[in-house]
Amino acid sequence: MDFSLGERTEAFRVEVRAFLDEHLTADVIERMHASGTFNDKDFNGALAEAGLLAGAVPGYGDRDPIELYVLFNELEKAGAPYDGLAVTMLVAGVIHAMGTDFHHTEVLERLLTGEFNCCLGYSEPDHGSDVAAITTKAVRDGDEWVIDGQKMWTTMAHEADWVILLTRTNPDVPKHKGLTMFLVPMGLPGIEVQPVPTMASERTNATFYSGVRVGDEWRLGEVDGGWAVMGVALAFERGVMGGTNPAVPLLNHVRNWAAEAPSPDGGTMLDDPLLRERLARTAMANQVSQLLTLRAAWIAATGGLPGLEGSMAKLYATERYQQAVGWFQQMAGAEGLLSFGVDGAAADGWIDYDGRHSPVVTIYGGTTEINRNNVAERHLGLPRAR
Ligand SMILES: Cc1cc2nc3c(=O)[nH]c(=O)nc-3n(C[C@H](O)[C@H](O)[C@H](O)COP(=O)(O)OP(=O)(O)OC[C@H]3O[C@@H](n4cnc5c(N)ncnc54)[C@H](O)[C@@H]3O)c2cc1C
């Protein structure tokens, strides 16, 4: 495996950075944290106009997954609002891989304008890790399907135009074999969205579906073939499309803070040997996270589905992030617990924010335990956990 990115990819990285210099303003970042909605339609529209969005769809156009990795990697490192975009582009990739002409014209082409969004409707109140056990049902009625049930943690549902919805269409077969995926327009009668705030300041939602009628043309993949659609979606979610370098912005914020903050022993916090060691360890962990992510992207670029490698990257990156923020909270003392906008907050509130955000990233997109099981079973050959 070759870790050098090549001229074309490096040129693409420069292009993305230039875009961020121009469009990622303090206002955009503040709006995202104040609203808890990590999605900005103006910002997405500007990305589309700059020609960067079509390249963000896995397998679409002439960009390869390494460039996809570069785009999301740069957005993440810069602290840009990319969560909504990543989900939207993930759905665009699934449509590209398995959708019909109808899905392409009705949905995919619109997603590429940056003005439309998707959300993921997999998890339910009683079924998250064991997502194949979901109970939201879709029952055929002529050319339509009638959907009833409840989803939990449907992040971005309040902004989304479509939800990619996992439903149960056959309760009489083993659980993985009775699932069907739909793309459901969020404006349909019978859909209700209720906000769920999180300690990380991100907003997510509970969503309710009561007698929602959707035409068969909105089905994505085969009837009872929803698990195959999930496989494609999950492979991209873990690793390639962001989420594996969360400690990069944290490191930048802490370094800037430490260069100014007085140390109790004189000088600044940056003179403190323990803090220096922790900064260095975090920088090394970030580099390892980067390489693990690059490996997942490389596998996708060479025609594979990086299910296992994405798990490894997410597991390592999110655990190191949580460890690093714990270290910096210790070093910052009480000021490390003060939020954005509060006088005296260490690193302008970023240490507090990352302290609240870091547990969440070990849950969504597959929990730490599930990813550990994945690595244990598929890489180490250990017996199945269940
Ligand atoms: C902020 C946030 C945003 C989210 N956004 C979305 C979204 O947009 N769309 C969506 O569909 N979902 C979303 N999720 C849901 C997320 O994917 C689930 O929370 C996650 O998969 C865990 O499921 P659960 O919450 O039901 O916990 P459970 O599955 O009940 O797990 C509880 C605990 O048991 C452990 N556990 C479970 N099974 C095993 C096992 N076999 N072996 C070892 N340990 C196990 C888990 O690791 C966890 O620690 C989001 C979650 C959060 C917190």
The ligand as a Tripos MOL2 file, in Angstrom:
@<TRIPOS>MOLECULE
LIG
   53    58     1     0     0
SMALL
NO_CHARGES

@<TRIPOS>ATOM
      1 C1        -26.0430   11.9680   18.8270 C.3       1 LIG1
      2 C2        -26.4720   10.7310   18.1100 C.ar      1 LIG1
      3 C3        -26.8160   10.7980   16.7830 C.ar      1 LIG1
      4 C4        -27.2620    9.6690   16.1040 C.ar      1 LIG1
      5 N1        -27.6830    9.7860   14.7880 N.ar      1 LIG1
      6 C5        -28.2940    8.7310   14.1990 C.ar      1 LIG1
      7 C6        -28.9210    8.8840   12.9240 C.ar      1 LIG1
      8 O1        -28.8720    9.9520   12.3040 O.2       1 LIG1
      9 N2        -29.6230    7.8460   12.4140 N.ar      1 LIG1
     10 C7        -29.7100    6.6340   13.0680 C.ar      1 LIG1
     11 O2        -30.3520    5.7280   12.5350 O.2       1 LIG1
     12 N3        -29.1040    6.4530   14.2670 N.ar      1 LIG1
     13 C8        -28.4240    7.4780   14.8500 C.ar      1 LIG1
     14 N4        -27.8460    7.3200   16.0950 N.ar      1 LIG1
     15 C9        -28.0320    6.0550   16.7840 C.3       1 LIG1
     16 C10       -26.7780    5.2590   17.0010 C.3       1 LIG1
     17 O3        -26.3480    4.6380   15.8140 O.3       1 LIG1
     18 C11       -27.1090    4.2660   18.1190 C.3       1 LIG1
     19 O4        -27.2640    5.0280   19.3090 O.3       1 LIG1
     20 C12       -26.0470    3.2370   18.3010 C.3       1 LIG1
     21 O5        -26.0220    2.3650   17.2120 O.3       1 LIG1
     22 C13       -26.2670    2.4440   19.6050 C.3       1 LIG1
     23 O6        -27.5740    1.9640   19.6930 O.3       1 LIG1
     24 P1        -28.4440    2.1880   20.9990 P.3       1 LIG1
     25 O7        -28.3860    3.6230   21.3580 O.co2     1 LIG1
     26 O8        -29.7820    1.5700   20.7740 O.co2     1 LIG1
     27 O9        -27.6720    1.3940   22.1390 O.3       1 LIG1
     28 P2        -27.7110   -0.1640   22.3730 P.3       1 LIG1
     29 O10       -27.5920   -0.8960   21.0820 O.co2     1 LIG1
     30 O11       -28.8740   -0.4910   23.2500 O.co2     1 LIG1
     31 O12       -26.3710   -0.3720   23.1770 O.3       1 LIG1
     32 C14       -26.2420   -0.0700   24.5680 C.3       1 LIG1
     33 C15       -24.8440   -0.4580   25.0090 C.3       1 LIG1
     34 O13       -24.6650   -1.8890   24.8440 O.3       1 LIG1
     35 C16       -23.5330   -2.1590   24.0130 C.3       1 LIG1
     36 N5        -23.8290   -3.3110   23.1610 N.ar      1 LIG1
     37 C17       -24.9270   -3.5020   22.4020 C.ar      1 LIG1
     38 N6        -24.8250   -4.6690   21.7340 N.ar      1 LIG1
     39 C18       -23.6170   -5.2130   22.0630 C.ar      1 LIG1
     40 C19       -22.9330   -6.4090   21.6900 C.ar      1 LIG1
     41 N7        -23.4490   -7.2700   20.8280 N.pl3     1 LIG1
     42 N8        -21.7040   -6.6240   22.2280 N.ar      1 LIG1
     43 C20       -21.1390   -5.7520   23.0980 C.ar      1 LIG1
     44 N9        -21.7610   -4.5960   23.4880 N.ar      1 LIG1
     45 C21       -22.9760   -4.3370   22.9880 C.ar      1 LIG1
     46 C22       -23.3710   -0.9050   23.1650 C.3       1 LIG1
     47 O14       -22.0400   -0.7670   22.6850 O.3       1 LIG1
     48 C23       -23.7450    0.2010   24.1690 C.3       1 LIG1
     49 O15       -22.6400    0.4760   24.9950 O.3       1 LIG1
     50 C24       -27.3390    8.4280   16.7800 C.ar      1 LIG1
     51 C25       -26.9570    8.3400   18.1210 C.ar      1 LIG1
     52 C26       -26.5390    9.4750   18.7950 C.ar      1 LIG1
     53 C27       -26.1670    9.3480   20.2490 C.3       1 LIG1
@<TRIPOS>BOND
     1     1     2 1
     2     2     3 ar
     3     2    52 ar
     4     3     4 ar
     5     4     5 ar
     6     4    50 ar
     7     5     6 ar
     8     6     7 ar
     9     6    13 1
    10     7     8 2
    11     7     9 ar
    12     9    10 ar
    13    10    11 2
    14    10    12 ar
    15    12    13 ar
    16    13    14 ar
    17    14    15 1
    18    14    50 ar
    19    15    16 1
    20    16    17 1
    21    16    18 1
    22    18    19 1
    23    18    20 1
    24    20    21 1
    25    20    22 1
    26    22    23 1
    27    23    24 1
    28    24    25 2
    29    24    26 1
    30    24    27 1
    31    27    28 1
    32    28    29 2
    33    28    30 1
    34    28    31 1
    35    31    32 1
    36    32    33 1
    37    33    34 1
    38    33    48 1
    39    34    35 1
    40    35    36 1
    41    35    46 1
    42    36    37 ar
    43    36    45 ar
    44    37    38 ar
    45    38    39 ar
    46    39    40 ar
    47    39    45 ar
    48    40    41 1
    49    40    42 ar
    50    42    43 ar
    51    43    44 ar
    52    44    45 ar
    53    46    47 1
    54    46    48 1
    55    48    49 1
    56    50    51 ar
    57    51    52 ar
    58    52    53 1
@<TRIPOS>SUBSTRUCTURE
     1 LIG1         1 GROUP 0 **** ****
